[in-house]
């Protein structure tokens, strides 16, 4: 073997360089697209965080409102019981004041 057989010709070398440059350009284009997609994902994440915070506030508000609504029947019942006790006590006091029959 002589030494010239180990070397690549200029045409082959130029072709390989062109192929490498083409691959580099395609890789760069894909990287640019990935960067745009990444930025879009960041913006979506920020929007989702905002939506999640709003949903959490709404859930908290709903829980508070439900709690108030759940307490209403017991409050009404308590008022009714107090009214009945008051009426019975008033009647008893009135009966005693009217001259308890001896």
N, CA and C atoms as an extended XYZ file, in Angstrom:
306
Properties=species:S:1:pos:R:3:atomname:S:1:resname:S:1:resid:I:1 pbc="F F F"
N         0.821       -1.182        0.000 N   UNK     1
C         0.000        0.000        0.000 CA  UNK     1
C         0.859        1.237        0.000 C   UNK     1
N         0.481        2.139       -0.856 N   UNK     2
C         1.223        3.401       -0.816 CA  UNK     2
C         0.454        4.417        0.019 C   UNK     2
N         1.070        5.531        0.301 N   UNK     3
C         0.504        6.512        1.231 CA  UNK     3
C        -0.720        7.216        0.675 C   UNK     3
N        -0.868        7.326       -0.614 N   UNK     4
C        -2.002        8.045       -1.200 CA  UNK     4
C        -3.320        7.289       -1.009 C   UNK     4
N        -3.263        6.034       -0.790 N   UNK     5
C        -4.471        5.249       -0.617 CA  UNK     5
C        -5.143        5.520        0.727 C   UNK     5
N        -4.450        6.036        1.705 N   UNK     6
C        -4.997        6.299        3.033 CA  UNK     6
C        -5.697        7.651        3.110 C   UNK     6
N        -5.493        8.496        2.187 N   UNK     7
C        -6.064        9.831        2.237 CA  UNK     7
C        -7.358        9.897        1.460 C   UNK     7
N        -8.229       10.837        1.860 N   UNK     8
C        -9.498       11.052        1.177 CA  UNK     8
C        -9.283       12.149        0.146 C   UNK     8
N        -9.890       11.970       -0.979 N   UNK     9
C        -9.729       12.978       -2.035 CA  UNK     9
C       -10.465       14.249       -1.638 C   UNK     9
N       -10.131       15.334       -2.285 N   UNK    10
C       -10.751       16.623       -1.972 CA  UNK    10
C       -12.239       16.594       -2.278 C   UNK    10
N       -12.636       15.915       -3.307 N   UNK    11
C       -14.057       15.822       -3.653 CA  UNK    11
C       -14.845       15.109       -2.564 C   UNK    11
N       -14.295       13.991       -2.090 N   UNK    12
C       -14.962       13.241       -1.023 CA  UNK    12
C       -14.975       14.063        0.251 C   UNK    12
N       -13.877       14.718        0.549 N   UNK    13
C       -13.787       15.557        1.749 CA  UNK    13
C       -14.802       16.696        1.665 C   UNK    13
N       -14.906       17.343        0.517 N   UNK    14
C       -15.865       18.436        0.326 CA  UNK    14
C       -17.297       17.935        0.483 C   UNK    14
N       -17.586       16.751       -0.051 N   UNK    15
C       -18.927       16.164        0.055 CA  UNK    15
C       -19.280       15.862        1.518 C   UNK    15
N       -18.312       15.323        2.245 N   UNK    16
C       -18.537       15.026        3.661 CA  UNK    16
C       -18.759       16.316        4.464 C   UNK    16
N       -18.001       17.356        4.128 N   UNK    17
C       -18.178       18.634        4.816 CA  UNK    17
C       -19.565       19.219        4.525 C   UNK    17
N       -19.983       19.079        3.271 N   UNK    18
C       -21.303       19.575        2.886 CA  UNK    18
C       -22.393       18.806        3.642 C   UNK    18
N       -22.267       17.480        3.716 N   UNK    19
C       -23.227       16.658        4.460 CA  UNK    19
C       -23.262       17.049        5.934 C   UNK    19
N       -22.091       17.273        6.522 N   UNK    20
C       -22.014       17.664        7.934 CA  UNK    20
C       -22.663       19.035        8.136 C   UNK    20
N       -22.432       19.956        7.216 N   UNK    21
C       -23.027       21.289        7.320 CA  UNK    21
C       -24.553       21.197        7.193 C   UNK    21
N       -25.030       20.350        6.269 N   UNK    22
C       -26.478       20.168        6.112 CA  UNK    22
C       -27.095       19.596        7.392 C   UNK    22
N       -26.449       18.585        7.953 N   UNK    23
C       -26.949       17.999        9.204 CA  UNK    23
C       -26.949       19.033       10.321 C   UNK    23
N       -25.908       19.848       10.372 N   UNK    24
C       -25.808       20.887       11.380 CA  UNK    24
C       -26.964       21.879       11.231 C   UNK    24
N       -27.255       22.283       10.000 N   UNK    25
C       -28.353       23.230        9.753 CA  UNK    25
C       -29.693       22.630       10.159 C   UNK    25
N       -29.910       21.372        9.795 N   UNK    26
C       -31.158       20.717       10.174 CA  UNK    26
C       -31.259       20.587       11.699 C   UNK    26
N       -30.151       20.252       12.327 N   UNK    27
C       -30.127       20.152       13.785 CA  UNK    27
C       -30.406       21.496       14.432 C   UNK    27
N       -29.854       22.548       13.865 N   UNK    28
C       -30.077       23.900       14.398 CA  UNK    28
C       -31.545       24.299       14.235 C   UNK    28
N       -32.137       23.968       13.104 N   UNK    29
C       -33.555       24.263       12.881 CA  UNK    29
C       -34.422       23.535       13.910 C   UNK    29
N       -34.114       22.269       14.134 N   UNK    30
C       -34.870       21.505       15.126 CA  UNK    30
C       -34.691       22.105       16.520 C   UNK    30
N       -33.473       22.517       16.842 N   UNK    31
C       -33.204       23.131       18.137 CA  UNK    31
C       -33.980       24.436       18.286 C   UNK    31
N       -34.041       25.235       17.226 N   UNK    32
C       -34.809       26.476       17.278 CA  UNK    32
C       -36.287       26.180       17.532 C   UNK    32
N       -36.816       25.141       16.864 N   UNK    33
C       -38.212       24.766       17.069 CA  UNK    33
C       -38.437       24.299       18.508 C   UNK    33
N       -37.492       23.549       19.035 N   UNK    34
C       -37.608       23.072       20.421 CA  UNK    34
C       -37.588       24.257       21.388 C   UNK    34
N       -36.759       25.249       21.119 N   UNK    35
C       -36.699       26.425       21.983 CA  UNK    35
C       -38.029       27.179       21.962 C   UNK    35
N       -38.635       27.305       20.776 N   UNK    36
C       -39.940       27.965       20.669 CA  UNK    36
C       -40.986       27.160       21.435 C   UNK    36
N       -40.972       25.858       21.253 N   UNK    37
C       -41.919       24.991       21.955 CA  UNK    37
C       -41.719       25.093       23.464 C   UNK    37
N       -40.484       25.134       23.894 N   UNK    38
C       -40.178       25.264       25.322 CA  UNK    38
C       -40.733       26.574       25.873 C   UNK    38
N       -40.580       27.649       25.132 N   UNK    39
C       -41.103       28.946       25.566 CA  UNK    39
C       -42.632       28.903       25.631 C   UNK    39
N       -43.245       28.265       24.647 N   UNK    40
C       -44.707       28.104       24.669 CA  UNK    40
C       -45.140       27.315       25.898 C   UNK    40
N       -44.422       26.260       26.212 N   UNK    41
C       -44.746       25.445       27.387 CA  UNK    41
C       -44.604       26.248       28.680 C   UNK    41
N       -43.613       27.116       28.736 N   UNK    42
C       -43.452       27.965       29.920 CA  UNK    42
C       -44.663       28.877       30.088 C   UNK    42
N       -45.101       29.467       28.978 N   UNK    43
C       -46.267       30.353       29.041 CA  UNK    43
C       -47.526       29.580       29.435 C   UNK    43
N       -47.679       28.399       28.906 N   UNK    44
C       -48.826       27.564       29.263 CA  UNK    44
C       -48.785       27.211       30.740 C   UNK    44
N       -47.604       26.904       31.249 N   UNK    45
C       -47.448       26.569       32.662 CA  UNK    45
C       -47.858       27.748       33.544 C   UNK    45
N       -47.464       28.958       33.149 N   UNK    46
C       -47.842       30.146       33.921 CA  UNK    46
C       -49.355       30.307       33.911 C   UNK    46
N       -49.964       30.120       32.750 N   UNK    47
C       -51.429       30.230       32.660 CA  UNK    47
C       -52.111       29.161       33.516 C   UNK    47
N       -51.585       27.955       33.468 N   UNK    48
C       -52.167       26.875       34.277 CA  UNK    48
C       -52.045       27.176       35.768 C   UNK    48
N       -50.898       27.715       36.175 N   UNK    49
C       -50.727       28.076       37.583 CA  UNK    49
C       -51.772       29.105       37.999 C   UNK    49
N       -52.019       30.088       37.127 N   UNK    50
C       -53.023       31.115       37.408 CA  UNK    50
C       -54.408       30.489       37.511 C   UNK    50
N       -54.725       29.596       36.582 N   UNK    51
C       -56.025       28.927       36.616 CA  UNK    51
C       -56.186       28.080       37.870 C   UNK    51
N       -55.136       27.391       38.253 N   UNK    52
C       -55.186       26.552       39.451 CA  UNK    52
C       -55.427       27.412       40.690 C   UNK    52
N       -54.772       28.567       40.761 N   UNK    53
C       -54.980       29.462       41.903 CA  UNK    53
C       -56.426       29.956       41.933 C   UNK    53
N       -56.968       30.319       40.766 N   UNK    54
C       -58.353       30.774       40.704 CA  UNK    54
C       -59.304       29.658       41.127 C   UNK    54
N       -59.038       28.449       40.654 N   UNK    55
C       -59.886       27.310       41.016 CA  UNK    55
C       -59.826       27.056       42.522 C   UNK    55
N       -58.651       27.164       43.096 N   UNK    56
C       -58.502       26.955       44.537 CA  UNK    56
C       -59.313       27.995       45.308 C   UNK    56
N       -59.281       29.254       44.846 N   UNK    57
C       -60.062       30.307       45.490 CA  UNK    57
C       -61.556       30.024       45.361 C   UNK    57
N       -61.975       29.590       44.173 N   UNK    58
C       -63.388       29.288       43.962 CA  UNK    58
C       -63.827       28.123       44.844 C   UNK    58
N       -62.997       27.118       44.949 N   UNK    59
C       -63.328       25.967       45.802 CA  UNK    59
C       -63.446       26.417       47.256 C   UNK    59
N       -62.524       27.248       47.693 N   UNK    60
C       -62.577       27.752       49.063 CA  UNK    60
C       -63.863       28.544       49.283 C   UNK    60
N       -64.212       29.387       48.313 N   UNK    61
C       -65.430       30.176       48.400 CA  UNK    61
C       -66.657       29.272       48.458 C   UNK    61
N       -66.681       28.258       47.610 N   UNK    62
C       -67.801       27.315       47.610 CA  UNK    62
C       -67.897       26.568       48.938 C   UNK    62
N       -66.772       26.171       49.475 N   UNK    63
C       -66.782       25.464       50.757 CA  UNK    63
C       -67.355       26.349       51.857 C   UNK    63
N       -66.974       27.629       51.845 N   UNK    64
C       -67.489       28.553       52.854 CA  UNK    64
C       -69.000       28.732       52.699 C   UNK    64
N       -69.449       28.882       51.466 N   UNK    65
C       -70.880       29.055       51.215 CA  UNK    65
C       -71.663       27.797       51.600 C   UNK    65
N       -71.118       26.643       51.269 N   UNK    66
C       -71.785       25.385       51.631 CA  UNK    66
C       -71.869       25.247       53.145 C   UNK    66
N       -70.806       25.617       53.826 N   UNK    67
C       -70.800       25.541       55.289 CA  UNK    67
C       -71.900       26.424       55.877 C   UNK    67
N       -72.065       27.639       55.325 N   UNK    68
C       -73.118       28.538       55.794 CA  UNK    68
C       -74.486       27.911       55.544 C   UNK    68
N       -74.664       27.347       54.351 N   UNK    69
C       -75.946       26.721       54.020 CA  UNK    69
C       -76.226       25.496       54.901 C   UNK    69
N       -75.195       24.756       55.229 N   UNK    70
C       -75.382       23.588       56.086 CA  UNK    70
C       -75.743       23.991       57.512 C   UNK    70
N       -75.284       25.145       57.959 N   UNK    71
C       -75.566       25.591       59.331 CA  UNK    71
C       -76.977       26.166       59.464 C   UNK    71
N       -77.547       26.632       58.371 N   UNK    72
C       -78.858       27.279       58.439 CA  UNK    72
C       -79.940       26.421       59.083 C   UNK    72
N       -80.125       25.188       58.674 N   UNK    73
C       -81.188       24.397       59.313 CA  UNK    73
C       -80.992       24.259       60.822 C   UNK    73
N       -79.764       24.067       61.256 N   UNK    74
C       -79.543       23.929       62.697 CA  UNK    74
C       -79.796       25.257       63.399 C   UNK    74
N       -79.483       26.372       62.760 N   UNK    75
C       -79.752       27.672       63.361 CA  UNK    75
C       -81.262       27.902       63.465 C   UNK    75
N       -81.994       27.510       62.422 N   UNK    76
C       -83.447       27.652       62.461 CA  UNK    76
C       -84.041       26.773       63.555 C   UNK    76
N       -83.532       25.569       63.668 N   UNK    77
C       -84.001       24.657       64.707 CA  UNK    77
C       -83.718       25.230       66.090 C   UNK    77
N       -82.523       25.771       66.268 N   UNK    78
C       -82.171       26.386       67.555 CA  UNK    78
C       -83.121       27.536       67.869 C   UNK    78
N       -83.426       28.369       66.895 N   UNK    79
C       -84.350       29.484       67.118 CA  UNK    79
C       -85.733       28.969       67.511 C   UNK    79
N       -86.180       27.934       66.835 N   UNK    80
C       -87.491       27.355       67.146 CA  UNK    80
C       -87.518       26.825       68.577 C   UNK    80
N       -86.470       26.113       68.961 N   UNK    81
C       -86.393       25.572       70.330 CA  UNK    81
C       -86.390       26.708       71.341 C   UNK    81
N       -85.607       27.771       71.096 N   UNK    82
C       -85.561       28.908       72.014 CA  UNK    82
C       -86.916       29.597       72.086 C   UNK    82
N       -87.602       29.699       70.945 N   UNK    83
C       -88.934       30.322       70.933 CA  UNK    83
C       -89.921       29.487       71.748 C   UNK    83
N       -89.864       28.178       71.588 N   UNK    84
C       -90.765       27.301       72.344 CA  UNK    84
C       -90.468       27.394       73.841 C   UNK    84
N       -89.186       27.373       74.185 N   UNK    85
C       -88.802       27.489       75.611 CA  UNK    85
C       -89.264       28.834       76.155 C   UNK    85
N       -89.076       29.884       75.364 N   UNK    86
C       -89.519       31.219       75.801 CA  UNK    86
C       -91.020       31.281       75.979 C   UNK    86
N       -91.758       30.675       75.053 N   UNK    87
C       -93.226       30.682       75.152 CA  UNK    87
C       -93.677       29.895       76.368 C   UNK    87
N       -93.071       28.752       76.607 N   UNK    88
C       -93.440       27.937       77.771 CA  UNK    88
C       -93.121       28.694       79.059 C   UNK    88
N       -91.953       29.290       79.112 N   UNK    89
C       -91.559       30.039       80.314 CA  UNK    89
C       -92.488       31.232       80.517 C   UNK    89
N       -92.802       31.956       79.418 N   UNK    90
C       -93.713       33.100       79.525 CA  UNK    90
C       -95.086       32.651       79.996 C   UNK    90
N       -95.541       31.545       79.460 N   UNK    91
C       -96.845       31.024       79.890 CA  UNK    91
C       -96.832       30.619       81.346 C   UNK    91
N       -95.756       30.000       81.759 N   UNK    92
C       -95.639       29.569       83.158 CA  UNK    92
C       -95.590       30.766       84.089 C   UNK    92
N       -94.809       31.782       83.710 N   UNK    93
C       -94.708       32.986       84.542 CA  UNK    93
C       -96.057       33.691       84.563 C   UNK    93
N       -96.708       33.787       83.439 N   UNK    94
C       -98.035       34.416       83.383 CA  UNK    94
C       -99.035       33.658       84.236 C   UNK    94
N       -98.962       32.354       84.184 N   UNK    95
C       -99.861       31.517       84.986 CA  UNK    95
C       -99.613       31.746       86.479 C   UNK    95
N       -98.320       31.822       86.837 N   UNK    96
C       -97.986       32.020       88.251 CA  UNK    96
C       -98.366       33.420       88.704 C   UNK    96
N       -98.247       34.400       87.837 N   UNK    97
C       -98.565       35.779       88.213 CA  UNK    97
C      -100.083       36.009       88.264 C   UNK    97
N      -100.835       35.232       87.563 N   UNK    98
C      -102.288       35.434       87.537 CA  UNK    98
C      -102.967       34.920       88.791 C   UNK    98
N      -102.237       34.529       89.695 N   UNK    99
C      -102.818       34.074       90.939 CA  UNK    99
C      -102.930       32.582       90.954 C   UNK    99
N      -101.892       31.966       91.090 N   UNK   100
C      -101.801       30.511       91.165 CA  UNK   100
C      -102.911       30.024       92.076 C   UNK   100
N      -103.803       29.184       91.543 N   UNK   101
C      -104.939       28.744       92.382 CA  UNK   101
C      -104.458       27.940       93.596 C   UNK   101
N      -104.974       28.379       94.723 N   UNK   102
C      -104.586       27.706       95.974 CA  UNK   102
C      -105.527       26.629       96.322 C   UNK   102
